[in-house]
Amino acid sequence: MTRKNFHRPSSAHADRSGLFRRTMQNRTGSGLKGWLYLLPAMLFLSIFMVYPLMDVFIYSFEEGYNSASQTYFGVGLYNYSYVLHDPYFLQAVRNTFLLVIVTVPLSTVLALLLSTGLNAIRPLRELLQTIYFLPYVTNTLAVGLVFMILFKKTPYSDGLVNLFITCFGGQGVDFIDGPYWAKMFVLCLYTIWVVMPFKILILTSALASVNQKYYQAAKVDGASRLRIFLRITLPMISPMLFYLVITGFIGAFKAYSDVVALFGTNLNAAGMNTMVGYVYDMLYGDSGGYPSYASAAAILLFAIVLTITCINLMASRKNIPS
């Protein structure tokens, strides 16, 4: 008979197998711990964001929904058709898009210029940053009342801004109850004033984090300040710029309290309603009690914001250096 040789696994092979098992066990345990840490946030988002969004999406197709009796008489696209043909909604869309197009680029550019200036100033930098940040922590309605005092015409006063206009030979304008262009000018100026402090804070931090060796090397090569800003500063802070642009678009599309602070609650009569204001009016305003129309308008707003956000994200991936 031939004897078969059975080879025992070497100790090195056994050590590698034990190490592999321990590594997999550690990874599995870490993965479970990670999911446990995320569980409260996932539950919170599911209950207060995912479920309401799905509920609104369903409501938007239920025609003639009655919130008291929880009944409706049909399912279809009538709610969307009604909203898209409602002149108040079209007016709100125009106001919202105009507000977004004007305020987001202007506030970002102004914040970038002010942040660059603050970053170049050594003495009192922290004090100036605090002063610029104060409007952001001030109540929105309080700032709106200040703007009303500055721009609104009353039986007793034409407003501080009109006082300056008349001093230089111009004619006073009622910026609150006057022509559309005047009201939109005040709204855009107010929005820029409110959002710019946050952008200044973010961009100032981004500028301070840029490695100074890049600037020193550029100065050695004899690069001008403009070239340094365009070739070094902008590419290095581009992630923060795109972040501010994306969040600026989202915030401008959700504008409502700013408009109420300036023009009151009857925004349809003032011709200054926004898309969020239209949704609120359909639910609780003078024309309220129509949750199906409000849901359709909310879904349209969600689709617009999601589309613009995706476009901005794709553009940021192409332009942000890796």
Salt bridges, closest charged atoms under 4 A:
ASP177 OD2 - LYS152 NZ 2.68
